[in-house]
């Protein structure tokens, strides 16, 4: 009996068992340094059972009989009993005591090697998910052996998406592991202009260089460039440090070090036979130090003049070490083109960010443009109307759990709530303060503080979530550099819709006609039967209502707190003033200018957002000095205010 069961229950002559026996000792006493040939033999055997062996081995489920040396895979029934299976066909052999078997427990390094080998089997797995997992594994930890497997698998792949991934990965691996320089260069050039991070990760190691020094200017394609000591690419200290490291020059001697050595060797009023009084020049001190070196009283060192002479006598250059010169040169050329494309796409990404931010500022400022432009009222509580709209959206979401329905319901409801609040504020506060800007500013500032405190009392100080619908999750990705979130796209579309709505109301409705009449000449409008007081009320309510809708949109992107309005009130006023008070097109241009300027300043100074805000305000102040009425000046009462 073998293995404690009838002989012949396991096919000891099966090809897979024969292969395992050939490498039995190496497998049984495996180490990362010696196991490679055994894994390669299994992978390249072409036996269908090889994948099962590798999977069981990696999972620590492979056992070896101590007496016969035969390999099986097993399940532990209890501490002393195994259910064993034949590698040849996967059939159960029987239940045996485990005392006659040794469990193979590969360490993490060997399991990694086995995993790399299994990838080759997974590339041809019938399950597309398994093939995709194999591609992920290759991308993470590629090996030269994967290149052959990829080339074979890509010809058999029937899934277009997976075939494209395989083809791209095959070219990336060819860059690293291609047998000839020609095929590596062809693979490199195929990525010209490609913005993928994986491409740059593959090409950058190829252009690695090593700093070297020689007596004469070197020749050969492996020389990447000649460097001048003292240039941006190579400092004098680094250049001379290389000379010292290579034994081509003594360490440098600073004047302070020289002085300390001379002072330490003063004897009888002289240093190395030179009177101290004579050491009043650098030449004399250099001579005294050289005399101390000759007598063995000081370490050899180079003076400043000697440092200059040593640097001038040598040539410093960078030599390609990451790849053969022709391959490195091809990689450098492609990377240069990629860098140009990256710069253009970064500019495009910055422009998208600027447009996105401008749309947010436009939504926040459009209501203020209406009230400030038509009525000349400095409403410091405008930010709190934005906050009220955001909290309205939050309350609606607590009642209506469906996020899409809740947002669609919150938009008109936020308009209604803030419209009513704006009308109430105009009737109770603003109407008594017309043409008194200082009092209006102080009164609306007080209302702002009161509304913030009311929000804190109702909702608390903790930020509240305003959750976007699931279809707004994620981003629209153009490439590895350019992307924009779907929420920002939605805000941009909403800004365009409100621009259209405003133009429709102002140009196609009686209310718009009356508002424009009051804006141009309120006294003449009154004489024509228009009630300016009623128009002021409706206009203030309309502007406040739009601020509420802006609050819902902004709440999807930013945090909803009682102070959120304070984050947008300054930008809203700057947008209106820069664009031109009371002009919707000016507000649009002002939002674009403010958003673009802020993004450019943040890009130039990314580590200090406060400084970016300061620079932006300073620029706006300078702009107003040259164009005090904004980009598009309005005629009428707003222009006279």
DAJO-V558929 format. One record per residue. N is the residue number from 1. PHI is phi in degrees with one decimal (NA if undefined). Layout:
BEGIN
N PHI
N PHI
END
This chain:
BEGIN
1 NA
2 -114.8
3 64.8
4 77.5
5 -136.9
6 -56.6
7 -61.1
8 92.3
9 -63.4
10 -116.1
11 -82.5
12 -70.1
13 -99.0
14 -61.7
15 -55.4
16 -68.3
17 -70.2
18 -59.9
19 -63.8
20 -63.9
21 -65.4
22 -59.9
23 -112.8
24 -57.9
25 -67.1
26 -64.6
27 -67.3
28 -65.6
29 -115.2
30 -70.9
31 -142.0
32 -58.5
33 -78.2
34 -111.6
35 -82.2
36 -50.4
37 -59.7
38 -67.1
39 -64.2
40 -62.7
41 -63.3
42 -66.1
43 -65.6
44 -92.0
45 -70.8
46 78.6
47 -79.7
48 -64.6
49 -75.9
50 -62.1
51 -64.2
52 -62.7
53 -60.8
54 -64.5
55 -65.3
56 -69.1
57 -64.6
58 -62.6
59 -83.3
60 62.7
61 -111.9
62 -99.4
63 -126.9
64 -129.8
65 -74.1
66 -64.8
67 -84.1
68 -95.3
69 79.0
70 -74.3
71 -102.3
72 -139.9
73 -115.2
74 -146.4
75 -115.7
76 -83.9
77 -78.5
78 -148.7
79 -64.6
80 -119.8
81 -130.5
82 -123.6
83 -104.8
84 -106.2
85 -133.4
86 -86.0
87 -66.7
88 -64.7
89 -129.6
90 75.5
91 -78.0
92 -74.9
93 -93.0
94 159.5
95 -109.4
96 -137.9
97 -70.0
98 -83.9
99 -67.5
100 -92.5
101 -123.4
102 -110.2
103 -82.4
104 -89.2
105 -120.1
106 -65.1
107 -75.4
108 -63.2
109 -64.7
110 -68.6
111 -61.6
112 -64.3
113 -64.6
114 -64.6
115 -60.0
116 -63.6
117 -70.3
118 -66.4
119 -56.2
120 -65.3
121 -75.6
122 -67.6
123 -63.8
124 -110.8
125 -66.4
126 -62.5
127 -82.5
128 -59.2
129 -63.7
130 -67.1
131 -67.6
132 -64.5
133 -63.4
134 -63.7
135 -64.2
136 -61.3
137 -64.5
138 -64.7
139 -61.5
140 -74.6
141 -144.9
142 -77.5
143 -131.7
144 -61.0
145 -67.1
146 -70.2
147 -63.4
148 -62.9
149 -63.6
150 -65.1
151 -61.9
152 -75.7
153 -69.8
154 -66.8
155 -75.0
156 -104.2
157 -75.3
158 -105.0
159 -89.1
160 -58.6
161 -66.1
162 -67.9
163 -63.3
164 -65.4
165 -63.6
166 -62.3
167 -63.6
168 -66.1
169 -65.9
170 -62.7
171 -67.1
172 -64.6
173 -70.8
174 -62.8
175 -58.4
176 -85.7
177 -119.4
178 -56.5
179 -74.5
180 -118.0
181 -63.9
182 -62.7
183 -72.2
184 -66.2
185 -65.2
186 -60.9
187 -65.7
188 -62.1
189 -67.4
190 -68.5
191 -99.5
192 -58.3
193 84.6
194 -73.0
195 -96.9
196 -63.9
197 -63.2
198 -64.1
199 -67.9
200 -63.7
201 -65.0
202 -79.6
203 -86.6
204 -58.4
205 -62.1
206 -71.1
207 -100.6
208 -62.1
209 -128.3
210 -125.5
211 -76.7
212 -133.5
213 -138.1
214 -146.9
215 -73.9
216 -127.6
217 -65.2
218 -76.1
219 -123.9
220 123.3
221 -69.3
222 -74.1
223 -81.4
224 -76.8
225 -168.0
226 -93.4
227 -112.2
228 -104.0
229 -57.8
230 94.0
231 -84.7
232 -63.5
233 -80.2
234 -149.2
235 -76.2
236 -62.1
237 -63.6
238 -66.5
239 -64.0
240 -71.1
241 -60.2
242 -65.0
243 -60.3
244 -65.7
245 -62.1
246 -84.1
247 72.4
248 -95.5
249 -159.4
250 -75.8
251 -60.4
252 -70.8
253 -119.3
254 -80.0
255 -64.3
256 -66.7
257 -63.3
258 -62.4
259 -61.8
260 -62.1
261 -66.8
262 -63.5
263 -61.8
264 -67.3
265 -112.8
266 -75.9
267 -136.9
268 61.0
269 78.7
270 -143.1
271 -125.2
272 54.5
273 84.0
274 -108.0
275 -61.1
276 -59.1
277 -63.1
278 -84.9
279 -87.4
280 -102.1
281 -130.2
282 -64.8
283 -63.4
284 -67.6
285 -67.8
286 -62.4
287 -65.5
288 -65.0
289 -65.4
290 -61.0
291 -65.4
292 -66.3
293 -63.8
294 -61.2
295 -83.7
296 78.0
297 -96.2
298 -148.5
299 -79.8
300 -60.5
301 -153.6
302 -100.2
303 -78.2
304 -58.0
305 -64.6
306 -69.9
307 -61.1
308 -61.8
309 -65.5
310 -66.9
311 -65.5
312 -68.6
313 -86.5
314 -128.9
315 -114.3
316 -109.4
317 -153.4
318 -108.2
319 -113.8
320 -63.8
321 -127.2
322 -85.1
323 -167.1
324 -56.2
325 -53.3
326 -66.4
327 -67.3
328 -63.1
329 -64.2
330 -63.8
331 -63.7
332 -63.2
333 -64.9
334 -67.1
335 -62.5
336 -62.9
337 -63.8
338 -64.3
339 -60.8
340 -64.9
341 -65.4
342 -61.2
343 -61.4
344 -64.2
345 -72.0
346 -64.0
347 -63.8
348 -64.8
349 -65.2
350 -63.7
351 -64.7
352 -62.9
353 -61.2
354 -65.2
355 -63.1
356 -62.5
357 -65.7
358 -62.6
359 -65.5
360 -66.1
361 -64.3
362 -65.1
363 -61.0
364 -69.5
365 -98.4
366 -62.2
367 -65.3
368 -65.5
369 -62.7
370 -69.7
371 -69.6
372 -69.8
373 -72.6
374 -80.4
375 -106.0
376 69.2
377 -96.6
378 -86.0
379 -96.2
380 -74.9
381 -93.8
382 -59.4
383 -61.3
384 -74.3
385 -67.1
386 -61.7
387 -63.6
388 -63.6
389 -63.9
390 -64.7
391 -68.8
392 -62.5
393 -60.5
394 -64.1
395 -64.5
396 -61.4
397 -67.8
398 -71.3
399 -93.5
400 -109.2
401 -70.7
402 -69.5
403 -68.3
404 -66.1
405 -64.0
406 -65.7
407 -68.5
408 -62.5
409 -78.8
410 -68.5
411 -62.0
412 -67.2
413 -68.2
414 -62.7
415 -62.2
416 -64.5
417 -63.0
418 -75.3
419 -61.6
420 -62.6
421 -64.3
422 -66.2
423 -62.8
424 -62.4
425 -66.4
426 -67.0
427 -69.0
428 -88.5
429 -123.8
430 -65.5
431 -61.0
432 -89.9
433 -124.9
434 -60.0
435 66.3
436 -129.2
437 -60.7
438 -65.7
439 -64.8
440 -62.3
441 -59.9
442 -66.4
443 -66.0
444 -68.7
445 -65.6
446 -63.7
447 -60.6
448 -58.5
449 -63.6
450 -64.2
451 -66.8
452 -62.4
453 -65.9
454 -63.3
455 -64.0
456 -63.9
457 -66.6
458 -84.5
459 -107.3
460 82.9
461 -92.8
462 -76.5
463 -63.6
464 -106.2
465 -83.8
466 -119.5
467 -85.3
468 -77.5
469 -59.8
470 -59.0
471 -73.3
472 -100.1
473 -72.4
474 83.9
475 -137.9
476 -84.8
477 -99.7
478 -83.1
479 -157.6
480 -68.4
481 -113.4
482 -96.1
483 -157.6
484 -149.1
485 -69.9
486 -65.7
487 -65.0
488 -66.2
489 -63.2
490 -63.0
491 -64.7
492 -62.3
493 -63.1
494 -63.2
495 -62.1
496 -64.7
497 -62.4
498 -73.4
499 -62.0
500 -63.4
501 -62.4
502 -62.4
503 -63.9
504 -64.3
505 -64.0
506 -74.1
507 -108.1
508 -123.9
509 -125.9
510 -64.2
511 -59.0
512 -62.9
513 -63.3
514 -67.2
515 -61.6
516 -66.4
517 -65.3
518 -64.8
519 -64.0
520 -74.9
521 -159.4
522 -62.7
523 -68.4
524 -64.8
525 -62.8
526 -63.4
527 -69.8
528 -92.8
529 95.9
530 -87.9
531 -91.1
532 -59.2
533 -65.0
534 -67.9
535 -63.8
536 -59.7
537 -64.2
538 -66.0
539 -66.3
540 -64.0
541 -65.6
542 -63.6
543 -63.0
544 -67.5
545 -63.3
546 -64.4
547 -61.9
548 -64.3
549 -64.9
550 -59.5
551 -62.9
552 -63.1
553 -65.5
554 -68.1
555 -63.0
556 -70.0
557 -105.4
558 -117.9
559 -73.3
560 -102.5
561 -137.6
562 -68.6
563 -98.5
564 -62.6
565 -64.7
566 -65.7
567 -73.5
568 -120.5
569 -67.4
570 -66.2
571 -63.1
572 -65.1
573 -65.0
574 -62.7
575 -61.9
576 -67.2
577 -68.6
578 -67.3
579 -72.1
580 121.0
581 -59.9
582 84.3
583 -113.2
584 -66.7
585 -67.8
586 -65.5
587 -62.2
588 -62.4
589 -66.4
590 -63.6
591 -62.7
592 -62.3
593 -67.3
594 -66.0
595 -62.4
596 -65.5
597 -62.9
598 -63.3
599 -66.5
600 -65.0
601 -65.2
602 -63.8
603 -67.9
604 -73.7
605 -135.2
606 -70.1
607 -87.9
608 -140.7
609 -69.8
610 -64.4
611 -63.8
612 -62.2
613 -62.7
614 -64.1
615 -61.1
616 -64.4
617 -64.2
618 -61.8
619 -64.8
620 -63.6
621 -60.1
622 -64.2
623 -62.1
624 -65.2
625 -61.7
626 -91.0
627 -139.7
628 -64.1
629 -94.0
630 88.7
631 -64.0
632 -121.3
633 -76.4
634 -99.9
635 -96.4
636 111.7
637 -64.9
638 -64.0
639 -72.0
640 -88.4
641 -71.0
END
